Amino acid sequence: MIRIILVDDHAVVRTGYRRLLDAEPGLQVVGEAASADEANALVLRTAADVALVDLSLRGSSGIEAIRRMLARRPELKVLVLSMHEGAGHVTQALRSGAMGYLTKYCEPADVIDGIRRVAAGKRIFSPEITQVLAEEAVDGDGALSQLTPREFEVLRMLVHGESTSGIASNMHLSPKTVLNYLTLIRQKLNADNDFKLLHLAARHGLVDMNRTINA
Protein backbone atom coordinates (compact mmCIF):
# COMPACT_ATOMS: atom_id res chain seq x y z
CA MET A 1 0.00 0.00 0.00
CA ILE A 2 1.35 3.45 -1.01
CA ARG A 3 0.29 6.01 1.60
CA ILE A 4 -0.22 9.52 0.24
CA ILE A 5 -0.67 13.01 1.65
CA LEU A 6 -2.26 15.78 -0.40
CA VAL A 7 -0.89 19.33 -0.16
CA ASP A 8 -3.13 21.81 -1.98
CA ASP A 9 -4.88 24.94 -0.76
CA HIS A 10 -8.17 24.13 -2.53
CA ALA A 11 -10.41 21.76 -0.58
CA VAL A 12 -12.41 20.84 -3.70
CA VAL A 13 -9.21 19.86 -5.52
CA ARG A 14 -8.05 17.74 -2.58
CA THR A 15 -11.43 16.01 -2.47
CA GLY A 16 -11.16 15.17 -6.16
CA TYR A 17 -7.67 13.74 -5.77
CA ARG A 18 -8.71 11.74 -2.70
CA ARG A 19 -11.60 10.12 -4.56
CA LEU A 20 -9.36 9.34 -7.54
CA LEU A 21 -6.53 7.86 -5.51
CA ASP A 22 -8.55 6.00 -2.88
CA ALA A 23 -10.40 4.22 -5.69
CA GLU A 24 -7.10 2.91 -7.08
CA PRO A 25 -5.87 -0.46 -5.70
CA GLY A 26 -2.71 -0.11 -3.65
CA LEU A 27 -3.09 3.65 -3.02
CA GLN A 28 -4.44 5.31 0.13
CA VAL A 29 -4.72 8.99 1.06
CA VAL A 30 -3.75 9.31 4.74
CA GLY A 31 -3.84 13.09 5.18
CA GLU A 32 -4.47 16.52 3.67
CA ALA A 33 -2.85 19.93 4.12
CA ALA A 34 -3.67 23.39 2.79
CA SER A 35 -0.41 25.16 3.67
CA ALA A 36 3.30 24.60 4.19
CA ASP A 37 2.83 24.74 7.96
CA GLU A 38 0.05 22.14 7.87
CA ALA A 39 2.11 19.91 5.58
CA ASN A 40 5.10 20.15 7.90
CA ALA A 41 2.98 19.06 10.85
CA LEU A 42 1.23 16.36 8.82
CA VAL A 43 4.39 14.43 7.94
CA LEU A 44 5.02 13.88 11.64
CA ARG A 45 1.52 12.50 12.24
CA THR A 46 1.41 10.10 9.31
CA ALA A 47 3.61 7.40 7.85
CA ALA A 48 3.13 8.68 4.30
CA ASP A 49 5.26 7.36 1.46
CA VAL A 50 4.42 10.05 -1.11
CA ALA A 51 3.37 13.71 -0.90
CA LEU A 52 1.41 15.13 -3.86
CA VAL A 53 2.17 18.86 -3.69
CA ASP A 54 0.83 21.95 -5.43
CA LEU A 55 3.21 24.93 -5.49
CA SER A 56 0.51 27.59 -4.99
CA LEU A 57 -0.30 27.56 -1.29
CA ARG A 58 -1.39 30.15 1.24
CA GLY A 59 1.66 31.91 2.69
CA SER A 60 4.80 29.94 1.90
CA SER A 61 4.76 28.09 -1.42
CA GLY A 62 4.93 24.39 -2.12
CA ILE A 63 8.68 24.76 -2.65
CA GLU A 64 9.09 25.75 0.98
CA ALA A 65 6.66 22.99 2.01
CA ILE A 66 8.81 20.42 0.20
CA ARG A 67 11.96 21.67 1.88
CA ARG A 68 10.38 21.55 5.34
CA MET A 69 8.77 18.14 4.90
CA LEU A 70 11.96 16.49 3.67
CA ALA A 71 13.92 18.06 6.52
CA ARG A 72 11.58 16.15 8.86
CA ARG A 73 11.15 13.02 6.73
CA PRO A 74 14.04 12.57 4.23
CA GLU A 75 12.62 9.24 3.06
CA LEU A 76 9.37 10.88 1.88
CA LYS A 77 8.94 10.99 -1.92
CA VAL A 78 7.49 14.20 -3.36
CA LEU A 79 5.55 14.59 -6.62
CA VAL A 80 4.66 18.14 -7.67
CA LEU A 81 1.35 18.69 -9.45
CA SER A 82 1.14 22.35 -10.42
CA MET A 83 0.00 24.86 -13.03
CA HIS A 84 3.44 26.54 -12.89
CA GLU A 85 5.57 25.55 -15.87
CA GLY A 86 8.38 28.13 -15.59
CA ALA A 87 11.96 26.90 -15.33
CA GLY A 88 12.42 28.77 -12.04
CA HIS A 89 9.62 26.91 -10.27
CA VAL A 90 10.62 23.56 -11.75
CA THR A 91 14.31 23.92 -10.92
CA GLN A 92 13.70 25.07 -7.37
CA ALA A 93 11.14 22.33 -6.70
CA LEU A 94 13.69 19.73 -7.81
CA ARG A 95 16.42 21.36 -5.75
CA SER A 96 14.15 21.21 -2.73
CA GLY A 97 13.90 17.46 -3.22
CA ALA A 98 10.90 16.73 -5.48
CA MET A 99 11.25 13.46 -7.41
CA GLY A 100 8.79 14.40 -10.16
CA TYR A 101 6.87 17.31 -11.64
CA LEU A 102 3.54 17.04 -13.46
CA THR A 103 1.32 19.85 -14.73
CA LYS A 104 -2.34 20.04 -13.79
CA TYR A 105 -3.17 19.53 -17.45
CA CYS A 106 -2.12 15.88 -17.23
CA GLU A 107 -4.56 12.98 -17.26
CA PRO A 108 -5.68 11.28 -14.01
CA ALA A 109 -3.87 8.13 -15.14
CA ASP A 110 -0.64 10.15 -15.31
CA VAL A 111 -1.05 11.22 -11.68
CA ILE A 112 -1.55 7.63 -10.57
CA ASP A 113 1.44 6.46 -12.62
CA GLY A 114 3.52 9.35 -11.27
CA ILE A 115 2.78 8.42 -7.67
CA ARG A 116 3.72 4.80 -8.29
CA ARG A 117 6.95 5.81 -10.02
CA VAL A 118 8.19 8.25 -7.36
CA ALA A 119 7.23 5.78 -4.65
CA ALA A 120 9.63 3.37 -6.37
CA GLY A 121 12.37 6.02 -6.39
CA LYS A 122 12.00 6.95 -10.07
CA ARG A 123 11.73 10.42 -11.57
CA ILE A 124 8.83 11.52 -13.76
CA PHE A 125 8.07 14.74 -15.64
CA SER A 126 5.25 15.94 -17.87
CA PRO A 127 6.37 16.44 -21.49
CA GLU A 128 6.00 20.21 -21.02
CA ILE A 129 8.33 20.15 -18.04
CA THR A 130 10.93 18.05 -19.85
CA GLN A 131 10.90 20.64 -22.65
CA VAL A 132 11.26 23.54 -20.21
CA LEU A 133 14.30 21.94 -18.57
CA ALA A 134 15.85 21.13 -21.95
CA GLU A 135 15.36 24.70 -23.21
CA GLU A 136 16.90 26.15 -20.07
CA ALA A 137 19.93 23.90 -20.44
CA VAL A 138 20.37 24.93 -24.10
CA ASP A 139 19.62 28.65 -23.72
CA GLY A 140 21.65 29.05 -20.55
CA ASP A 141 19.24 31.75 -19.31
CA GLY A 142 18.96 30.37 -15.82
CA ALA A 143 19.44 33.49 -13.73
CA LEU A 144 17.09 32.26 -11.01
CA SER A 145 18.94 28.96 -10.82
CA GLN A 146 21.67 30.86 -8.97
CA LEU A 147 19.32 31.17 -6.02
CA THR A 148 18.88 28.61 -3.27
CA PRO A 149 15.30 27.37 -2.69
CA ARG A 150 14.96 29.68 0.34
CA GLU A 151 16.25 32.69 -1.63
CA PHE A 152 13.83 31.82 -4.43
CA GLU A 153 10.97 31.70 -1.93
CA VAL A 154 11.89 35.11 -0.50
CA LEU A 155 12.02 36.57 -4.01
CA ARG A 156 8.69 34.96 -4.96
CA MET A 157 6.97 36.47 -1.92
CA LEU A 158 8.55 39.88 -2.49
CA VAL A 159 7.42 40.19 -6.11
CA HIS A 160 3.93 39.07 -5.13
CA GLY A 161 3.64 42.06 -2.82
CA GLU A 162 4.56 40.58 0.55
CA SER A 163 6.28 42.87 3.05
CA THR A 164 9.54 42.03 4.78
CA SER A 165 7.67 41.32 8.02
CA GLY A 166 5.13 39.20 6.14
CA ILE A 167 7.88 37.13 4.52
CA ALA A 168 9.52 36.70 7.91
CA SER A 169 6.26 35.51 9.47
CA ASN A 170 5.41 33.07 6.67
CA MET A 171 8.90 31.56 6.60
CA HIS A 172 9.45 31.60 10.38
CA LEU A 173 12.48 33.87 10.03
CA SER A 174 13.49 37.13 11.65
CA PRO A 175 13.03 40.33 9.58
CA LYS A 176 16.82 40.80 9.75
CA THR A 177 17.37 37.37 8.19
CA VAL A 178 14.92 38.23 5.40
CA LEU A 179 16.80 41.46 4.72
CA ASN A 180 20.04 39.48 4.55
CA TYR A 181 18.44 37.13 2.02
CA LEU A 182 17.29 40.10 -0.05
CA THR A 183 20.80 41.49 -0.09
CA LEU A 184 22.17 38.16 -1.33
CA ILE A 185 19.42 37.89 -3.95
CA ARG A 186 20.16 41.36 -5.34
CA GLN A 187 23.86 40.57 -5.48
CA LYS A 188 23.36 37.24 -7.25
CA LEU A 189 20.91 38.69 -9.77
CA ASN A 190 22.79 41.97 -10.22
CA ALA A 191 19.65 43.93 -9.37
CA ASP A 192 20.17 47.02 -7.24
CA ASN A 193 16.48 47.84 -6.79
CA ASP A 194 13.12 46.10 -6.48
CA PHE A 195 11.93 47.15 -9.94
CA LYS A 196 14.81 45.23 -11.52
CA LEU A 197 13.94 42.23 -9.38
CA LEU A 198 10.31 42.49 -10.50
CA HIS A 199 11.30 42.71 -14.17
CA LEU A 200 13.59 39.70 -13.86
CA ALA A 201 10.95 37.70 -12.00
CA ALA A 202 8.35 38.55 -14.67
CA ARG A 203 10.71 37.45 -17.45
CA HIS A 204 11.04 34.08 -15.76
CA GLY A 205 7.31 33.64 -15.15
CA LEU A 206 7.17 34.30 -11.41
CA VAL A 207 4.80 37.24 -11.64
CA ASP A 208 2.80 39.38 -14.03
CA MET A 209 4.43 42.79 -14.67
CA ASN A 210 1.11 44.48 -13.79
CA ARG A 211 1.66 43.48 -10.15
CA THR A 212 3.32 45.94 -7.81
CA ILE A 213 5.83 45.52 -5.01
CA ASN A 214 4.66 46.64 -1.59
CA ALA A 215 7.77 45.72 0.36
N, C-alpha and C positions, 0 to 999 in steps of 0.2 A: 504494500500500500504506500503510495506517494502522498505525503501530507503537505498541504498547501496553505499558505496565508495570502490573503488578497490585500493589497495596499493601493487604494484609490479613493479620492475624496468625494466620489459620487455614489451614494447608497444604491441607486437604481442600477448602476453599472456593476457594482459588487454583487448585487442580487442575481443579475444575469450570468455573471461568471460562475457564481456558486451553483446555480442550477445546471449550467453546462458541465461543469467539472464533476459535481457529485453524481451526475447521471452516467459518468464514464467509469467502467470497471477499473479498479486499481488506483483511483484518484479520490482524495477526500479533502475538502476544505475544512481546516481546523481553526480558522480565525480570520478576522477582518480588521483593517485599520484605515483611518481616513487622513492620517497625518504622519509625519516623520516621528514625532514623539510617541504616538500610539503604536506605530510599527516597532519602535525600539523596545517598548514595554512588552509588546506581544511576543517577540521572539524568546523572551525569558519565561513566558507562561505556556508555551507550546513546544512540541518536539517536531516542528515543521521541517520538511526536507527542502521545499522550494518556496520562494516568495515571488509572486507575480506583482510587479510594481509599475504603477504609472508615475511619470516624472512630474506631473502637475498636481501638487498637493497644496493644502493650506499651510502658509508659513514656509518652512524649509521645503525644498523640492525633494523629489524621489532620489536624486543623486545623493543628497545628504542622508536620506533614510537608508539607502544602500550602505553607505559608509558606516553609519551607526550600527545597523543590524549585524554586519559582518565583523565589526569590532567585538560584539557580544557573542556571535555565533559564527566563527570562521568557516565551519563546515556547511553552512546554509548555502544553497544554490539560488541565484537570483536571475529571473527572466524579466526584462523590461517590456512593457506593452504600452506604447505611447504614441501620441500624434506628432511628437517632435521628431523631425527627420534631419535636422541640422547636424553638421559634423561635430560642432562643439558639444551638444548634448550627448551624442553617441559616444564620442571619445571619452568624455568625463564619466559617463555611466560605466563604461568598460574599465576605466582606471579605478573607479570606486569598487569594482569587483563583480559587476554583472557578467554572467556567462553567456547571455543571449539578448537580442534586441529585436522585437517585432513591432510593426506599426499597427495601429488600431484598424487599418484597412484590411488586415489579413483575415482569412477564413477561420471559423471556429476550430476546424480540424487542425489548422496550423498552430493554434494556441495549445491544443492538447498534445500535439507532436512536440512542440517546443518544450513543454513542461517535462515530458518524458526524456527528452534529449539532455536537458540541463541537469535533470536528476541523475542521469548516468555520467555526468561530468563532461558532456559534449557541448560545443558552442553551436549557436544557431542564430541566423540573421535573416530578416526579410530581404528580398531582392533589392528593394530601394535602399536599405541600409548598407548592403554590400557595395552598391554603386557609390553611395556617398563616401564611404571609407576609401574606395579605390580612387575616386576623383581627388580626395584630399591628399592622398599619397602621391599622385601624379602632379597635381598643381602646386603642392608645397605651400599652400596658403593656410597654414594651420596656426595662426597667431594665438588663438585661444588654447591651443594644445600646450602652450608654455605654462599655463596655469595649473596648479594643483586642484583637485576636486573642491577643496574648501575655498580656495581663491575664486574658482569659477562660481561657486554658490554665492559668495559675497557680491561678485560682479552682477550675477543674475538678479539678486534682490535689489541692488542699487539701481540698475537700469529699469526696473519695474516700479520704481518710485518709493522704495522702502528707505526710511531714515536710518542713520547710523545706530541709534538706540533700538530701532525696530529689528535691524539685522542682528544686533547683539542679543536681543531677547529671543528671537527665533532660533538662533544657532547656539544659545547657551554660552555666549562669550561676553567678555567685558567690552564696553565701547572703545577702550584703548586698544584692545586686540583687533577689533574691526578696523580701526584707523590704521593700524600697522599693516593689516592685510591690504587695505586700499592703497597704501604707499607702495607696497610690493607689486600690486597689480598694475599701477600706473607706470612703474619702472619697467616691468616686463613687457608691457604693451606700448611703451613709448608714448604715453598719453598724459599730458600735463594738466588736463582739466576734464571735467565730467562730460562735456559735450563730445570730446574726442572718444571717450569711453562709450558713450551712447551710440555714436556713429559706427564704431567698430563692432559693437554688440549687434546693431541692426544689420550690418553687412554679413554677419555670421548667423543671422536668424534667431537671435535671442529676444529681440523686441522689435516692435513696429516703431519707425522713426517719428510717428505722431505722438508717441508717449513722451512724457516729460519726467525729468529727474527732480525729486523733492528732497533729496538728501542735503 
